């Protein structure tokens, strides 16, 4: 059968997508011989992925960050209540990620026999994100934690199925390099939602109006993505081989280091606008720090495409942790306009790179059991994200002033990132003699 006919058959009868747990962007399985398709452009697929992740991540997860100061100003929540709302969203995302990772087993337990159609799952998650974002405008404070929890679940659903569908389809269309375009989406969504919130503050909008505006923005992004969510493709491929079978201790240390990144960034990512307002009251530039973070996320996604695959991922991860630690430290040591601006950019630049490098290393370490190990990494990262707002809430409750509480919280984030950095360097140093003994570079 000609190659084009084989691809057409696969398009008509798609297999179950291979889904990596979504606290981090799933890495495409490399195909030995991608099947380029004459006449079919890969760009609609890449752009659909970008728009879906911009909606699910930039709005469904992180629109809360620039809107939190508006909720505080309106007296709708206090800092402790804001921390709990953030934790509810992260908990929902974590559980949604695990559910997607275990979805074959869950479907069997529920008696579902048919395959999951990725584009239908994506559309369901997008609609849920829209409705739950709009629901935050309703004057039902008791329901807000549930809305944020369910929004986390919806974000995880969109992230997993968008990644699996886009990466597989781009590989089959002979354009796997366009995968980096997909992960511009979260940063783009963060930047756009942050700029929109800045305009709302300038015009003295209420928080409820802000949530409705975010829902309207989600409608626009969904309308652009919806017609492109067509077709499905599955690919197969191998994984990079590990130097030698890793020890359980090394795998556990790697998972711990990755989880520390979840805690290390989330404190600043959740409370950056609030921290900046306390340090620079009345500044007209306050609401631009969060969009700068989103810009850094997008730039980092593009820069990862330029790095050679031969470079040790543990060294790259250590470098990313150092950048994020420096970004957090600038918020503590230099609470000025320049400090917050450069800190936001440095915090965002390695955000996507960390997840990509960690998944690449996971598949190298466990080429025949990568899914289980990636599941462990996802759980560890998710727990770090959940712990961050809870620690901030506890520290604020015991601090004399909010400034003191945020300072202690940011210092703990720096300590977490530096600990993870040291773990990666120790793992790389421990592996170097073993590679030399085997005659490997």
C-alpha positions as CSV (number, residue, x, y, z in Angstrom):
1,X,0.0,0.0,0.0
2,X,1.4,3.4,-0.9
3,X,2.6,5.6,2.0
4,X,-0.2,8.2,1.3
5,X,-2.9,5.5,1.5
6,X,-1.4,4.2,4.7
7,X,-1.6,7.7,6.3
8,X,-5.1,8.1,5.0
9,X,-6.1,4.9,6.7
10,X,-4.6,6.0,9.9
11,X,-6.4,9.4,9.7
12,X,-9.7,7.5,9.3
13,X,-9.0,5.0,12.1
14,X,-7.0,6.8,14.8
15,X,-5.5,4.7,17.6
16,X,-5.8,5.8,21.3
17,X,-3.4,8.7,21.7
18,X,-0.3,8.3,23.8
19,X,-0.7,10.8,26.7
20,X,2.1,12.0,29.0
21,X,1.0,13.4,32.4
22,X,0.4,17.1,31.9
23,X,2.0,19.0,34.7
24,X,4.7,19.3,32.0
25,X,4.3,19.4,28.3
26,X,4.4,15.9,26.9
27,X,7.4,15.1,24.7
28,X,6.7,13.6,21.2
29,X,7.9,10.1,20.7
30,X,10.4,10.3,17.8
31,X,9.4,8.5,14.7
32,X,12.0,6.7,12.8
33,X,10.4,7.7,9.4
34,X,7.9,10.5,9.7
35,X,5.3,10.4,6.9
36,X,5.2,13.8,5.3
37,X,1.9,14.5,3.6
38,X,1.9,16.5,0.4
39,X,-0.7,19.2,0.3
40,X,-1.6,19.2,4.0
41,X,-0.1,22.1,6.0
42,X,1.0,21.4,9.6
43,X,0.4,25.0,10.6
44,X,-3.3,24.8,11.4
45,X,-2.5,22.0,13.8
46,X,0.3,23.9,15.5
47,X,-1.9,27.1,15.8
48,X,-4.8,25.1,17.1
49,X,-2.5,23.7,19.9
50,X,-1.2,27.2,20.7
51,X,-4.8,28.7,21.0
52,X,-6.0,25.7,23.1
53,X,-3.2,26.0,25.6
54,X,-3.5,29.8,25.7
55,X,-7.1,29.3,26.7
56,X,-6.6,26.4,29.2
57,X,-3.4,27.6,30.8
58,X,-3.3,31.4,30.3
59,X,-7.0,31.8,31.3
60,X,-8.2,28.6,32.9
61,X,-5.3,28.4,35.3
62,X,-3.4,31.7,35.4
63,X,-5.9,34.5,34.8
64,X,-6.5,34.2,38.6
65,X,-3.1,35.8,39.3
66,X,-3.6,39.2,37.7
67,X,-7.3,39.2,39.0
68,X,-6.4,38.4,42.6
69,X,-5.4,42.1,43.4
70,X,-8.8,43.2,42.1
71,X,-10.6,40.6,44.3
72,X,-8.6,41.8,47.3
73,X,-9.4,45.5,46.5
74,X,-13.1,44.6,46.3
75,X,-12.9,42.9,49.6
76,X,-14.1,39.6,48.1
77,X,-11.2,37.5,49.6
78,X,-8.2,38.1,51.8
79,X,-4.7,36.8,51.2
80,X,-5.4,33.5,53.0
81,X,-8.6,33.0,51.0
82,X,-6.7,33.8,47.8
83,X,-4.1,31.2,48.7
84,X,-6.8,28.6,49.2
85,X,-8.4,29.4,45.8
86,X,-5.1,29.0,44.1
87,X,-4.5,25.7,45.9
88,X,-7.9,24.4,44.8
89,X,-7.0,25.1,41.2
90,X,-3.6,23.4,41.5
91,X,-5.2,20.4,43.2
92,X,-7.8,20.0,40.4
93,X,-5.0,20.2,37.8
94,X,-2.9,17.6,39.6
95,X,-5.9,15.2,39.9
96,X,-6.8,15.8,36.3
97,X,-3.3,15.1,35.2
98,X,-3.3,11.8,37.1
99,X,-6.7,10.9,35.7
100,X,-5.5,11.5,32.2
101,X,-2.3,9.4,32.8
102,X,-4.5,6.5,34.1
103,X,-7.3,7.0,31.6
104,X,-7.1,3.5,30.0
105,X,-7.6,1.9,33.5
106,X,-10.2,4.4,34.5
107,X,-12.2,3.8,31.3
108,X,-12.2,0.0,31.9
109,X,-13.3,0.5,35.5
110,X,-16.2,2.7,34.2
111,X,-17.1,0.2,31.6
112,X,-16.2,2.5,28.6
113,X,-15.1,0.4,25.7
114,X,-14.7,2.9,22.9
115,X,-11.6,5.1,22.2
116,X,-11.4,8.7,23.4
117,X,-11.5,11.1,20.5
118,X,-8.9,13.7,21.3
119,X,-10.5,16.7,19.6
120,X,-13.8,16.0,21.4
121,X,-12.1,15.9,24.7
122,X,-10.3,19.2,23.9
123,X,-13.5,20.9,23.0
124,X,-15.2,19.6,26.1
125,X,-12.4,21.0,28.2
126,X,-12.4,24.4,26.5
127,X,-16.2,24.8,27.0
128,X,-15.8,23.9,30.7
129,X,-12.9,26.4,31.0
130,X,-15.2,29.1,29.6
131,X,-18.1,28.3,31.8
132,X,-16.1,28.0,35.0
133,X,-14.2,31.3,34.3
134,X,-17.5,33.1,33.9
135,X,-18.8,31.4,37.0
136,X,-16.2,33.3,39.1
137,X,-18.2,36.5,38.4
138,X,-21.2,35.1,40.3
139,X,-21.6,36.4,43.9
140,X,-21.3,32.9,45.3
141,X,-18.1,32.8,47.4
142,X,-18.8,29.4,48.7
143,X,-18.8,28.0,45.2
144,X,-15.5,29.7,44.1
145,X,-13.2,27.0,45.4
146,X,-15.2,24.4,43.5
147,X,-15.1,26.5,40.3
148,X,-11.3,26.8,40.6
149,X,-10.9,23.1,41.4
150,X,-13.0,22.1,38.3
151,X,-11.2,24.7,36.2
152,X,-8.0,22.9,37.1
153,X,-9.4,19.6,36.0
154,X,-10.5,21.1,32.7
155,X,-7.1,22.7,32.1
156,X,-5.4,19.3,32.6
157,X,-7.8,17.7,30.2
158,X,-7.1,20.3,27.5
159,X,-3.4,20.2,28.1
160,X,-3.0,16.5,27.9
161,X,-5.2,15.8,24.8
162,X,-4.0,18.9,23.0
163,X,-0.3,17.9,23.5
164,X,-1.0,14.3,22.5
165,X,-3.0,15.2,19.4
166,X,-0.8,18.0,18.2
167,X,2.5,16.3,18.7
168,X,1.4,13.1,17.1
169,X,-0.2,14.9,14.1
170,X,2.8,17.2,13.5
171,X,5.1,14.2,13.5
172,X,3.0,12.4,11.0
173,X,2.8,15.5,8.8
174,X,6.6,15.6,8.8
175,X,6.9,18.8,10.9
176,X,7.8,17.8,14.5
177,X,9.9,20.9,14.9
178,X,6.7,23.0,15.0
179,X,6.0,21.5,18.4
180,X,7.6,24.5,20.0
181,X,4.9,26.7,18.5
182,X,2.3,24.8,20.6
183,X,4.0,25.7,23.9
184,X,4.1,29.4,23.1
185,X,0.4,29.2,24.0
186,X,0.6,29.3,27.8
187,X,2.9,32.3,27.8
188,X,0.8,34.1,25.2
189,X,-2.3,33.5,27.3
190,X,-0.6,34.7,30.4
191,X,0.6,37.9,28.6
192,X,-2.7,38.7,27.0
193,X,-4.7,38.1,30.2
194,X,-2.2,40.1,32.2
195,X,-2.4,43.1,29.9
196,X,-6.2,42.9,29.9
197,X,-6.2,42.9,33.7
198,X,-3.9,45.9,33.6
199,X,-6.3,47.8,31.4
200,X,-9.2,46.9,33.7
201,X,-7.4,48.2,36.8
202,X,-6.6,51.4,35.0
203,X,-10.4,51.9,34.3
204,X,-11.4,50.9,37.9
205,X,-13.2,47.7,36.9
206,X,-14.6,45.4,39.5
207,X,-13.3,41.8,39.9
208,X,-16.6,40.4,38.6
209,X,-16.2,42.4,35.5
210,X,-12.7,41.1,35.1
211,X,-13.8,37.5,35.3
212,X,-16.4,38.1,32.6
213,X,-13.8,39.9,30.4
214,X,-11.6,36.8,30.8
215,X,-14.5,34.6,29.8
216,X,-15.0,36.8,26.7
217,X,-11.3,36.5,25.8
218,X,-11.7,32.7,26.1
219,X,-14.6,32.8,23.6
220,X,-12.4,34.6,21.1
221,X,-9.5,32.1,21.5
222,X,-11.9,29.2,21.3
223,X,-13.5,30.6,18.1
224,X,-10.1,30.7,16.4
225,X,-9.1,27.2,17.5
226,X,-12.5,25.4,17.0
227,X,-12.4,24.9,13.2
228,X,-8.8,23.7,13.3
229,X,-9.6,20.9,15.8
230,X,-10.1,18.3,13.0
231,X,-8.4,15.0,12.2
232,X,-6.4,12.7,14.3
233,X,-3.1,10.9,13.8
234,X,-1.1,8.5,15.9
235,X,2.6,7.7,15.6
236,X,4.9,5.2,17.1
237,X,8.5,5.5,17.9
238,X,11.3,4.7,20.3
239,X,13.0,6.5,23.1
240,X,16.5,7.4,23.8
241,X,18.5,4.7,25.6
242,X,19.9,5.2,29.1
243,X,23.6,4.7,29.7
244,X,22.9,1.9,32.1
245,X,19.9,0.8,34.3
246,X,19.4,3.7,36.8
247,X,19.2,2.9,40.5
248,X,16.0,3.6,42.4
249,X,17.7,6.1,44.6
250,X,18.8,8.1,41.5
251,X,15.2,8.0,40.1
252,X,13.8,9.1,43.5
253,X,16.3,12.0,43.7
254,X,15.4,13.1,40.2
255,X,11.7,13.1,41.0
256,X,12.4,15.1,44.2
257,X,14.4,17.7,42.3
258,X,11.7,18.1,39.7
259,X,9.0,18.5,42.4
260,X,11.1,21.3,44.0
261,X,10.7,23.2,40.8
262,X,6.9,23.1,41.2
263,X,7.3,24.8,44.6
264,X,10.1,27.1,43.6
265,X,8.2,28.9,40.9
266,X,4.6,28.8,42.1
267,X,5.0,31.2,45.1
268,X,6.1,34.0,42.8
269,X,3.9,33.0,39.9
270,X,0.8,33.1,42.2
271,X,1.5,36.3,44.2
272,X,3.7,38.4,42.0
273,X,1.1,41.2,41.4
274,X,0.3,41.4,45.1
275,X,4.0,41.4,46.1
276,X,4.7,44.2,43.6
277,X,1.8,46.3,44.8
278,X,3.1,46.2,48.3
279,X,6.7,47.1,47.3
280,X,5.8,49.8,44.8
281,X,2.4,51.3,45.8
282,X,1.0,53.6,43.2
283,X,3.4,52.6,40.4
284,X,1.8,52.7,36.9
285,X,3.9,49.7,35.9
286,X,2.7,47.3,38.5
287,X,0.4,45.3,36.2
288,X,3.1,44.7,33.5
289,X,5.2,42.3,35.6
290,X,2.9,39.4,35.1
291,X,2.7,39.8,31.3
292,X,6.5,39.9,31.3
293,X,6.5,36.5,32.9
294,X,4.2,35.3,30.1
295,X,6.6,36.7,27.5
296,X,9.5,34.9,29.2
297,X,7.5,31.6,29.0
298,X,6.9,32.1,25.3
299,X,10.5,33.0,24.5
300,X,11.8,30.0,26.5
301,X,9.6,27.7,24.5
302,X,11.2,28.9,21.3
303,X,14.8,28.9,22.7
304,X,14.5,25.2,23.6
305,X,14.4,24.4,19.9
306,X,17.9,25.7,19.4
307,X,19.7,23.6,22.0
308,X,21.6,20.5,20.9
309,X,20.1,17.1,22.0
310,X,23.7,16.0,22.9
311,X,23.8,18.3,25.9
312,X,23.3,16.7,29.3
313,X,19.7,17.4,30.4
314,X,20.7,17.4,34.0
315,X,23.2,20.3,33.4
316,X,20.5,22.2,31.5
317,X,18.0,21.6,34.3
318,X,20.5,22.9,36.8
319,X,21.0,26.0,34.7
320,X,17.2,26.6,34.4
321,X,16.9,26.3,38.2
322,X,19.6,28.8,38.7
323,X,17.8,31.3,36.4
324,X,14.6,30.9,38.2
325,X,16.3,31.2,41.6
326,X,17.9,34.4,40.4
327,X,14.5,35.7,39.2
328,X,12.9,35.0,42.6
329,X,15.9,36.5,44.4
330,X,15.6,39.8,42.5
331,X,12.1,40.2,44.0
332,X,13.6,40.0,47.5
333,X,16.9,41.8,47.0
334,X,15.8,44.4,44.5
335,X,12.1,45.3,45.1
336,X,12.2,48.0,42.4
337,X,10.8,48.4,39.0
338,X,13.9,46.9,37.4
339,X,14.1,44.1,39.9
340,X,10.5,43.0,39.4
341,X,10.8,43.3,35.6
342,X,14.0,41.3,35.2
343,X,12.8,38.8,37.9
344,X,9.6,38.2,36.1
345,X,11.4,37.5,32.8
346,X,14.0,35.2,34.4
347,X,11.2,33.3,36.2
348,X,9.4,32.7,32.9
349,X,12.2,31.9,30.5
350,X,13.0,28.4,32.0
351,X,9.4,27.5,32.8
352,X,8.8,25.4,29.6
353,X,12.4,24.3,29.3
354,X,12.3,22.7,32.7
355,X,9.4,20.5,31.8
356,X,10.8,19.6,28.4
357,X,14.3,18.7,29.7
358,X,12.8,16.7,32.6
359,X,10.7,14.6,30.2
360,X,13.6,14.0,27.9
361,X,15.8,12.8,30.8
362,X,13.0,10.6,32.1
363,X,12.7,8.8,28.8
364,X,16.4,8.4,28.6
365,X,16.5,6.9,32.1
366,X,13.5,4.6,31.6
367,X,13.2,3.9,27.9
368,X,11.0,0.9,28.5
369,X,9.0,2.3,31.5
370,X,8.9,6.0,30.8
371,X,5.1,6.5,31.4
372,X,5.3,5.3,35.0
373,X,8.3,7.4,35.8
374,X,6.8,10.5,34.1
375,X,3.7,9.9,36.2
376,X,5.9,10.0,39.3
377,X,7.5,13.2,38.1
378,X,4.1,14.8,37.5
379,X,2.8,13.9,40.9
380,X,5.9,15.3,42.5
381,X,5.7,18.6,40.5
382,X,2.0,18.8,41.3
383,X,2.5,18.4,45.0
384,X,5.1,21.2,44.9
385,X,2.6,23.5,43.3
386,X,-0.1,22.6,45.8
387,X,2.2,23.1,48.7
388,X,3.3,26.6,47.6
389,X,0.1,28.6,48.3
390,X,-0.5,26.6,51.5
391,X,2.9,27.5,52.8
392,X,2.4,31.2,51.9
393,X,-1.0,31.2,53.7
394,X,0.6,29.6,56.9
395,X,3.6,32.0,56.9
396,X,1.4,35.1,56.4
397,X,-0.8,34.0,59.3
398,X,2.3,34.0,61.6
399,X,4.1,37.1,60.2
400,X,3.9,40.6,61.7
401,X,3.4,42.1,58.2
402,X,2.5,40.8,54.7
403,X,5.9,42.0,53.6
404,X,7.7,39.8,56.1
405,X,5.5,36.8,55.2
406,X,6.2,37.2,51.5
407,X,9.9,37.6,52.1
408,X,10.1,34.4,54.0
409,X,8.0,32.6,51.4
410,X,10.2,33.8,48.6
411,X,13.4,32.7,50.4
412,X,11.9,29.3,50.9
413,X,11.3,29.1,47.1
414,X,14.9,30.1,46.4
415,X,16.1,27.4,48.8
416,X,13.9,24.8,47.0
417,X,15.3,25.7,43.6
418,X,18.9,25.7,44.8
419,X,18.4,22.3,46.4
420,X,17.0,20.9,43.2
421,X,20.0,22.4,41.3
422,X,22.5,20.6,43.6
423,X,20.6,17.3,43.2
424,X,20.9,17.5,39.4
425,X,24.6,18.3,39.5
426,X,25.2,15.5,41.9
427,X,23.3,13.1,39.7
428,X,25.3,14.2,36.6
429,X,28.6,13.9,38.5
430,X,27.8,10.5,39.8
431,X,26.9,9.3,36.3
432,X,30.1,10.7,34.7
433,X,32.6,8.1,36.0
434,X,30.1,5.3,35.0
435,X,30.0,6.6,31.4
436,X,33.8,6.9,31.3
437,X,34.2,3.3,32.6
438,X,31.9,2.2,29.7
439,X,33.9,4.2,27.2
440,X,31.2,6.7,26.6
441,X,31.7,10.5,26.3
